[in-house]
Amino acid sequence: MSTMKEVATKAGVSKATVSRVLSGKGYVSEATKAGVYKAIEESGYRPNLLARNLATSKSECIGLVVTNTLYNGNYFNELLSQAAKKLEAKGRQLILVDGKHSAAEEQAAIQFLLDLRCDAIIIYPRFLTVDAMDLIIDQYKQPIMVVNRKLRKHQSHCICCDHKGSSFNATKYLLEQGHRDIAFITGSMDSPTAIERLSGYKEALTRFNIPVREALIAQGKWTPTSGAAAITALCAAKTPFSAVLASNDEMAIGAMKSLSEAGISVPEAVSVIGFDNIPTAPFLKPGLSSVKDPVSDMINEVINRLISMLDGGYLSHENLFLSELIIRDSVSPGPYFKPTE
């Protein structure tokens, strides 16, 4: 592989001149630039990216930190796809780094991107606390945006979805349809999203003066298998329920399979609602009702804010995005439904 010295010799200039051409700093005549670029092309020289980033203080790269437990889900697929497309349209490259399984590893992933001199960083945290992320934003000059968590100090640096409110609305809808015995399948309870969705479910029951019964709350792990196991456990406990709200569509699908195997029809005997509105949801039989989070809108706003920060533009403090409840054939009126006249 060619070196900068060889490029300089071939172009008949000094290494310093080649460096100025590559960094864009300092005056170099157009004729000299053309000679350097020709020498680079003929020699196949590739500049060291990290060295170039150090010299220019720009990499045209945006880093994204996400823990690997999210990689298989439709939610992450949409997030990553939209981030890549949006950044490509902005002429920038996306670098994905694994946040792994702890706050320390998420912190290390952020530091890795900072060491690469990424122009800005997006964090989709699972383990880092709000205080820790506020501190990270204070410590570094690179713009940092946090997705799916509301910060206390740096509200312009975060975009989040109202998971509690969307779960409240889904539970409220089931209550308005005449369901009173509503089972809930949680996500992994080390997830802030899972905690907020459970909280919304409980708040809706309380608002309608329906007792919160722990016997109707089953632990899930975001997978179809855990959704099926949750229904098996609920049925074994012989606690009657006429509806199920599962914290994602994968668990809702597992729940529907388990109900079918138990001879319980959906929606005639039990109604089911999930979250995320995965592409297959409308093609199931019955079509799965689901809560659609505005993932594309959220990541577009995140990138727009990062670009604005890099360009010194104005930042809005509006950071809460609302979800949409999409009702399909998996929900029918419950035993206490009273049609309006």
C-alpha positions as CSV (number, residue, x, y, z in Angstrom):
1,M,0.0,0.0,0.0
2,S,1.3,3.4,-0.9
3,T,2.3,6.0,1.7
4,M,1.8,9.8,1.8
5,K,5.6,10.1,1.2
6,E,5.3,8.1,-2.1
7,V,2.3,10.3,-3.2
8,A,4.3,13.4,-2.5
9,T,7.3,12.1,-4.5
10,K,5.1,11.1,-7.4
11,A,3.4,14.6,-7.4
12,G,6.7,16.4,-6.9
13,V,5.5,18.2,-3.7
14,S,6.2,17.9,0.0
15,K,4.3,15.6,2.5
16,A,3.0,18.8,4.1
17,T,1.4,19.9,0.8
18,V,-0.3,16.5,0.4
19,S,-1.6,16.8,3.9
20,R,-3.0,20.3,3.2
21,V,-4.8,19.0,0.1
22,L,-6.4,16.1,2.0
23,S,-7.4,18.2,5.0
24,G,-8.6,21.2,3.0
25,K,-6.6,23.5,5.3
26,G,-4.2,26.1,3.9
27,Y,-3.7,27.4,0.4
28,V,-2.7,25.1,-2.4
29,S,-3.0,26.1,-6.0
30,E,-5.5,24.3,-8.2
31,A,-2.7,22.9,-10.4
32,T,-0.9,21.4,-7.4
33,K,-4.2,20.0,-6.1
34,A,-4.8,18.3,-9.4
35,G,-1.3,16.8,-9.4
36,V,-1.8,15.5,-5.9
37,Y,-5.2,13.9,-6.7
38,K,-3.7,12.3,-9.8
39,A,-0.8,10.9,-7.8
40,I,-3.3,9.5,-5.2
41,E,-5.4,7.9,-7.9
42,E,-2.4,6.3,-9.7
43,S,-0.8,5.1,-6.5
44,G,-3.9,3.8,-4.9
45,Y,-3.1,5.7,-1.7
46,R,-5.8,5.6,1.0
47,P,-5.4,8.1,3.8
48,N,-5.7,6.9,7.4
49,L,-9.2,7.9,8.4
50,L,-8.5,8.4,12.1
51,A,-5.5,10.6,11.2
52,R,-7.6,12.6,8.7
53,N,-10.4,13.0,11.3
54,L,-7.8,14.3,13.8
55,A,-6.5,16.8,11.2
56,T,-9.9,18.1,10.0
57,S,-12.0,17.6,13.2
58,K,-14.7,16.2,10.9
59,S,-15.5,12.6,9.9
60,E,-18.9,13.0,8.2
61,C,-19.9,10.0,10.4
62,I,-22.7,9.7,12.9
63,G,-22.4,7.0,15.6
64,L,-25.4,5.0,16.9
65,V,-25.2,3.0,20.1
66,V,-27.8,0.2,20.6
67,T,-27.6,-2.9,22.8
68,N,-27.6,-6.1,20.8
69,T,-30.7,-7.5,22.5
70,L,-32.7,-5.2,20.2
71,Y,-31.2,-6.2,16.9
72,N,-33.7,-8.9,16.0
73,G,-36.9,-6.9,16.5
74,N,-38.9,-5.0,13.9
75,Y,-38.7,-1.8,16.0
76,F,-34.9,-1.8,15.6
77,N,-35.0,-2.8,11.9
78,E,-37.1,0.3,11.2
79,L,-34.9,2.5,13.4
80,L,-31.7,1.4,11.7
81,S,-33.2,1.5,8.2
82,Q,-34.5,5.1,8.6
83,A,-31.3,6.3,10.3
84,A,-29.2,4.9,7.4
85,K,-31.5,6.4,4.7
86,K,-31.7,9.8,6.4
87,L,-28.0,10.1,6.9
88,E,-27.3,9.0,3.4
89,A,-29.5,11.8,2.2
90,K,-27.5,14.1,4.4
91,G,-24.2,12.9,2.9
92,R,-23.1,11.2,6.1
93,Q,-22.1,7.7,7.1
94,L,-23.7,5.7,9.9
95,I,-21.5,3.7,12.3
96,L,-23.3,1.2,14.5
97,V,-21.7,0.1,17.8
98,D,-23.0,-2.5,20.3
99,G,-23.9,-1.3,23.8
100,K,-23.9,-4.9,25.0
101,H,-25.3,-5.7,28.4
102,S,-24.5,-3.0,31.0
103,A,-24.2,0.7,31.6
104,A,-20.4,0.4,31.6
105,E,-20.5,-1.2,28.2
106,E,-22.8,1.4,26.8
107,Q,-20.5,4.0,28.1
108,A,-17.5,2.3,26.5
109,A,-19.4,2.2,23.2
110,I,-20.0,5.9,23.3
111,Q,-16.3,6.5,24.1
112,F,-15.3,4.3,21.2
113,L,-17.3,6.5,18.8
114,L,-15.9,9.6,20.4
115,D,-12.4,8.3,19.9
116,L,-13.2,7.7,16.2
117,R,-14.0,11.4,16.1
118,C,-17.6,10.9,15.0
119,D,-19.3,14.2,14.3
120,A,-22.3,13.3,16.5
121,I,-23.7,10.4,18.4
122,I,-27.2,8.8,18.8
123,I,-27.8,6.7,21.9
124,Y,-30.6,4.2,22.3
125,P,-29.9,3.4,25.9
126,R,-31.1,0.4,27.9
127,F,-28.8,0.6,31.0
128,L,-27.4,4.1,31.3
129,T,-29.4,6.3,33.8
130,V,-30.9,9.7,32.9
131,D,-28.3,11.4,35.1
132,A,-25.4,9.5,33.5
133,M,-26.6,10.6,30.0
134,D,-27.0,14.2,31.1
135,L,-23.5,14.1,32.4
136,I,-22.2,12.6,29.1
137,I,-23.8,15.5,27.2
138,D,-22.2,18.0,29.5
139,Q,-18.7,16.4,29.1
140,Y,-18.3,16.3,25.3
141,K,-18.5,18.9,22.6
142,Q,-19.9,16.5,20.0
143,P,-23.6,16.7,19.7
144,I,-25.4,13.8,21.4
145,M,-29.0,12.7,21.0
146,V,-30.8,10.2,23.2
147,V,-33.7,8.1,21.8
148,N,-36.5,6.6,23.9
149,R,-35.6,8.3,27.2
150,K,-36.6,11.6,28.6
151,L,-33.7,13.6,30.0
152,R,-34.1,16.0,32.9
153,K,-31.4,18.5,32.1
154,H,-30.9,18.4,28.3
155,Q,-34.5,18.2,27.0
156,S,-33.5,19.3,23.5
157,H,-31.1,16.3,23.3
158,C,-33.7,13.6,23.6
159,I,-36.7,12.2,21.7
160,C,-39.0,9.8,23.3
161,C,-42.3,8.0,22.7
162,D,-45.2,8.2,25.2
163,H,-45.1,4.5,26.0
164,K,-47.1,5.0,29.2
165,G,-49.8,7.0,27.4
166,S,-50.1,4.6,24.5
167,S,-50.5,1.7,26.9
168,F,-53.1,3.7,28.9
169,N,-55.0,4.3,25.7
170,A,-54.9,0.7,24.6
171,T,-56.2,-0.5,28.0
172,K,-58.8,2.3,28.0
173,Y,-60.1,1.1,24.6
174,L,-60.5,-2.4,25.9
175,L,-62.3,-1.1,28.9
176,E,-64.6,0.9,26.7
177,Q,-65.3,-2.2,24.7
178,G,-66.7,-3.9,27.8
179,H,-63.6,-5.8,29.0
180,R,-62.9,-5.8,32.7
181,D,-60.6,-8.8,33.2
182,I,-57.7,-7.7,31.1
183,A,-54.5,-9.7,31.3
184,F,-51.1,-7.9,30.6
185,I,-47.9,-9.5,29.4
186,T,-44.9,-7.4,30.3
187,G,-41.6,-7.0,28.4
188,S,-38.3,-7.7,30.1
189,M,-38.5,-5.6,33.3
190,D,-35.0,-4.2,32.9
191,S,-36.4,-2.2,30.0
192,P,-37.7,1.3,30.6
193,T,-40.2,0.8,27.8
194,A,-41.6,-2.3,29.5
195,I,-41.9,-0.5,32.8
196,E,-43.7,2.4,31.2
197,R,-46.2,0.2,29.4
198,L,-47.0,-1.7,32.5
199,S,-47.5,1.6,34.3
200,G,-49.9,2.8,31.7
201,Y,-52.0,-0.4,31.9
202,K,-52.3,0.0,35.7
203,E,-53.1,3.7,35.6
204,A,-56.0,3.0,33.1
205,L,-57.5,0.3,35.3
206,T,-57.3,2.6,38.3
207,R,-58.8,5.5,36.4
208,F,-61.8,3.3,35.6
209,N,-62.0,2.0,39.2
210,I,-61.0,-1.5,38.2
211,P,-58.7,-3.2,40.7
212,V,-55.2,-4.0,39.5
213,R,-54.8,-7.8,40.0
214,E,-51.3,-9.1,40.0
215,A,-52.7,-12.5,39.0
216,L,-53.5,-11.0,35.6
217,I,-50.0,-9.7,35.0
218,A,-47.6,-12.2,33.4
219,Q,-43.9,-11.8,32.8
220,G,-42.7,-11.8,29.2
221,K,-39.3,-11.4,27.5
222,W,-40.3,-9.8,24.2
223,T,-40.3,-13.2,22.4
224,P,-43.2,-15.2,20.9
225,T,-42.2,-18.1,23.2
226,S,-42.5,-15.9,26.3
227,G,-45.9,-14.7,25.2
228,A,-47.2,-18.2,24.7
229,A,-45.7,-19.2,28.1
230,A,-47.5,-16.3,29.7
231,I,-50.9,-17.4,28.5
232,T,-50.2,-21.0,29.6
233,A,-49.4,-19.7,33.1
234,L,-52.5,-17.5,33.2
235,C,-54.7,-20.4,32.1
236,A,-53.1,-22.7,34.6
237,A,-53.9,-20.2,37.4
238,K,-57.6,-20.4,36.3
239,T,-57.9,-16.6,36.6
240,P,-60.5,-15.6,34.0
241,F,-59.7,-12.9,31.4
242,S,-61.5,-11.6,28.3
243,A,-58.6,-9.6,26.8
244,V,-54.8,-9.6,26.6
245,L,-52.6,-6.6,26.2
246,A,-49.1,-7.8,25.2
247,S,-46.1,-5.4,25.4
248,N,-45.1,-6.2,21.8
249,D,-46.5,-8.0,18.8
250,E,-44.1,-11.0,19.0
251,M,-45.5,-11.8,22.4
252,A,-49.1,-11.2,21.2
253,I,-48.5,-13.7,18.4
254,G,-47.2,-16.3,20.9
255,A,-50.2,-15.5,23.1
256,M,-52.7,-16.1,20.2
257,K,-51.0,-19.4,19.4
258,S,-51.3,-20.6,23.0
259,L,-54.9,-19.5,23.2
260,S,-55.7,-21.4,20.0
261,E,-54.0,-24.5,21.3
262,A,-56.1,-24.2,24.5
263,G,-59.3,-24.1,22.4
264,I,-59.9,-20.4,23.2
265,S,-60.9,-18.4,20.2
266,V,-59.6,-14.9,19.3
267,P,-61.5,-12.6,19.4
268,E,-64.7,-14.4,20.3
269,A,-63.6,-15.5,23.7
270,V,-60.4,-13.3,24.2
271,S,-59.4,-10.1,22.5
272,V,-55.7,-9.4,21.9
273,I,-53.7,-6.2,21.3
274,G,-49.9,-5.9,20.9
275,F,-47.4,-3.1,20.3
276,D,-45.1,-2.2,17.4
277,N,-47.5,-2.9,14.5
278,I,-45.1,-5.3,12.8
279,P,-45.5,-5.8,9.0
280,T,-47.2,-9.2,9.4
281,A,-49.8,-7.9,11.9
282,P,-52.5,-7.2,9.4
283,F,-51.9,-10.5,7.6
284,L,-52.5,-12.8,10.6
285,K,-55.9,-14.5,11.1
286,P,-57.4,-12.7,12.8
287,G,-55.5,-9.5,12.0
288,L,-53.6,-8.4,15.1
289,S,-54.6,-5.1,16.7
290,S,-51.5,-3.1,17.6
291,V,-50.0,0.2,18.9
292,K,-47.8,1.8,16.3
293,D,-44.9,3.8,17.7
294,P,-43.7,6.6,15.3
295,V,-40.2,5.2,15.0
296,S,-39.5,6.8,11.6
297,D,-40.7,10.2,12.7
298,M,-38.6,10.0,15.9
299,I,-35.3,9.0,14.2
300,N,-35.9,11.7,11.5
301,E,-36.3,14.3,14.2
302,V,-33.2,13.0,16.0
303,I,-31.0,13.4,12.9
304,N,-32.5,16.8,12.0
305,R,-31.6,18.0,15.5
306,L,-28.0,16.6,15.2
307,I,-27.5,18.3,11.9
308,S,-28.9,21.5,13.4
309,M,-26.5,21.2,16.3
310,L,-23.6,20.8,14.0
311,D,-24.7,23.8,12.0
312,G,-25.5,25.9,15.0
313,G,-29.2,26.0,14.4
314,Y,-32.2,26.3,16.7
315,L,-33.4,23.3,18.8
316,S,-37.0,22.7,19.8
317,H,-37.9,21.4,23.3
318,E,-40.8,19.4,21.9
319,N,-39.6,15.8,22.4
320,L,-42.6,13.6,23.1
321,F,-44.0,11.6,20.2
322,L,-47.5,10.0,20.3
323,S,-48.4,6.4,19.2
324,E,-51.4,5.3,17.2
325,L,-53.7,2.5,18.2
326,I,-54.7,0.4,15.1
327,I,-57.7,-1.8,15.7
328,R,-58.1,-5.0,13.6
329,D,-60.0,-8.2,13.9
330,S,-58.3,-9.5,17.1
331,V,-60.6,-7.3,19.2
332,S,-64.3,-7.7,19.8
333,P,-66.7,-6.3,22.4
334,G,-66.4,-7.8,25.9
335,P,-69.0,-9.2,28.3
336,Y,-69.7,-5.7,29.8
337,F,-70.0,-3.9,26.5
338,K,-72.9,-1.4,26.3
339,P,-73.7,-0.2,22.8
340,T,-74.5,3.5,22.4
341,E,-78.0,4.3,21.3
